[in-house]
Amino acid sequence: MNLYGILENKIYIENIPALVIRPSFIDEKYPTVIFYHGFTSNKDNQKFRAQVLASLGYQVILPDSLYHGERGSIDYEKEVYEGVFWKIVLKNIEEYDIIKDFAIDKLNANPNRMAVMGHSMGGFTSSGIFSKDVDLKTAIIVNGSCDYLESNEIFKKALRIEDDDKFEEIERYISNNDPKRNLKSILDRPLLLLHGEADSIVDINPQKHFYETAKKLYNNKERIEFITYPNLNHHFTVSMLEKTAEWLSKYL
């Protein structure tokens, strides 16, 4: 499909369904953004945002997460009590290398100009990936969290989940992949955090605490930014997309 200079293709990266949306007017390797959707969403719901970024010169790869989009569905309300949210985040982090390698080998991605971003669950995913892959140029986290453990405690209280054996193993994995506990790998790399102050789904406080800790340790304070939006609930707004575009123009 060619829409106003934008090419769109549905592909499969091993068993991962994905959309690739890219500009048609670039002859060199693409600056590339891997964009993760939120819990209960899917790759297709992010297509408009990807089209906007593609119109600005970026290749955008939108993978479906486990139990989302073409990868099936579950009773999300019920399964969240069983820790499925974190299982999906950790699966995304595990699958990231497959997507990155495919992007470089098959999609003409510039390995020196790659970024990761996501909304909500996709923001959790992107922060974990950013802390693991130090070659990524930047990350943009929208209504997500870079402090897995604090966010997990808030989730558990909201869901009235008591500590029990079934959560012990997954919480070990959460801790091992927690960006705040891998902060050394993030420091001084460009990181943009966007969050609605009235977010009723992902509490803003863990992200605020992460930012306060990280900014003190950044040598270049301009390379980490936390923008909050008064009275905004769990939404990805046009204003957030505009800020995303400005950030990518500066750092990717």
N, C-alpha and C positions, 0 to 999 in steps of 0.2 A: 504494500500500500504506500502510495506517495502522496502526502498531503502537505502542500505549501512547503516543499523542500524537506519534508520529514519522511523517513523510511521506517516502517514498522514491520517486524517479523516475529512470529511465535516460533520458539525453538525448544529443544529439550537438551539440557546439559546433563548427560547421563540420564537419570530418572527425574530430573528437576525441570518442570515446565517453567518457561520464562518468556517474557516479552523483551525484545531489543528495539529500542526507539532511538534513532540517530539522525543527524542532519545528513542531507544528500549532497552537500556542497563542500565537503572536506575531502581532500585527496591524500592527506597524511594520516598518521596513526591518530586514533581518537582519544582525547581526554575522556575518561570513562567514570561514571558514577554507578555504583551498585546500590539499589534502592529497595529497602525492605518494608513491606506493609505491616499493618498492625493486627492484633488479635481479632478474629472473626472477619477480617477483610481479605483481600486477594490482590494479585498483581494488576488485574484489569481496573480495579478501583483507583489505582494510582496513575492511570494512563495519561490523564490530562496534565498532571504535574510533570510527568516525564516528557510530554510533548513540548511544554514550555521550555524545559531545560534543553531539549534537543534543538529547539529553534535558536538557542543561544550558542550552539556549537558543541554540546556534550552528547556523547553516547550514553544512554541510560539502560541498565539491565535491571529488569523487575522479575525476581524469582517468586514463585509461589512457595510459601512455607508449608511444612508438614501439616496435614489436616485442613488445608485451606485451598480454595480455588480448585484447580484440576487434581489436587492431591487428596481430595475427599473432604468430608466434614464430620463433625462430632457434635454432641450436645455440649456446647461450649460452657454453658452455665454450670452443668453438672461436673464436667471434666476438670474445670479450674480447681475444684476441691482436691483433685487427685494430683495436682502439681503439673498438669499438662502444659501450662504456660511456660514454665521453666524448661520442660523437656523440648519444647519447640525452639526456644531461644538457643539452647545448647546445641540442638540439631543444626540450626542455621549456622552457628559458629563452626561446627564440625564440617559442614558442607562448603563453607566459604572458599577454601583453597581450590576445590573443584571448579567453582564458578570463576574465580580469578584466573586460573590457568587456562580455562577455555576461552575467556575473554581475550587474553594475550595471544593465544595460539590460533584461535579461529575467528575472532571478531575484530582483529586489528586494533585492539586497545593498546594505548601507549603505557607501558609498564611504569614509566616515570611520572605519569599524570593520572593517578587513580584515586578515587574517593569513595567513601561509604556514607550512606545516610539512611534514616528511617523514622517512621512515626510510631509512637506508642511501643508495642512489642518490637517493632522494627527499630525503634530507637535503642531499646535494651540490646538488641542484636548488634546494632552498629557500634555501640560503645564497646562491647566485648571484642568485636573484630578489630576495632581500631587499636585496642590495647595489645592485641596479639600480633598484628602485622605492622611493623614499624616502617615499612616502605610506603604505606598509604600516605598521601599528601595531606588529607584533611578528613574530618568527619563532621556531620551535622546531625544533631540529635533533637528530634521534635517530640515534646511531651513524653520523653523516656526517662531513663535513669542511668547514671554511671556509678551508682552505689547499689549493687545488687542486694547486699545483706540488709541494709536499712529498708529498702523498698519491700523486700520479702517479709520482714517483720510487720510492716504496715498492711500488706496484703493478708497475712495470716490473721491479724486482729480483725480486719474488716470482714473476713470470711468465717471468723470464729473457729479457726483451725488451731487445735492444741498441738503442742510438740508431741510427736510420736515416732515410732521406728520407721514408718514408711517415708518420712521426709528426711531422715538423717542422711541417706546416701545422696539424694539430689541436692541437699544443702551443702554437702561437701563439694560437689561439682560447681554449685553456684559460687562458693567461696573461692575456688581455684580459678574461676573465670571472671571474677569481680574486677572491673576496671579500677575501682578505687584502691584495691589491694595490689594492683599492677601499675601503680601511678607512675613509676619511673619510666615506663615505656611510652607514656603519653606526654610527659613534660616538654614544653616548648614546641610542640607540634600544633598546628592550627586546629582548634576545636570550637565549634559553634553550638551553643545550647539554646533552644527556644522552648518556652513553656508557658501555658496559660495559668495565670495565678489562681483561677477558680476551678482548676482541673479536679474533677471528682472521681476520676478513674485511676490516674497515676499521680499520687501526691507529689507536689512540687518540692517539698522540704528535703528529701534525699539529694535531689539534683542541686539544690541551693547549698547544702552542706558540702557536697563534692566540689562545687565551683569555688567556695570559700577556701577550702583546703588546697585545691590545685593552683589557684591564682597566686597564692602566697609563694608557691614553689616555682612558678614560671619566671624565667629571666626576662622574657619579652611578654609583658602583660597584654599587649595588643593581640597576641595570637590565641587567646582564649576569651570568649565573650559569652555572657549569659543575658539573654533578653527575655523579659517577662511581659505578659500581656494582661493588663487589669481586666477583671470580670470575664475572662475567657475560660471556657470549660475545655474539654478534651477534643479540640478541633485543630486542624491544619489549615490556616487561613491564607488568603492571598498575600497578606502582609508578610507572613512567614516565608512564603515562596519567594517573594521579592527579596527578602533578606538572604535567603539561600542562594539566589542568583548572584547577588552582590558578593557574598563570601566566596563562592566558587570562582568568580571573575578575579578575585584578589589572590586566591591561594591554589587554584588548580589550573 
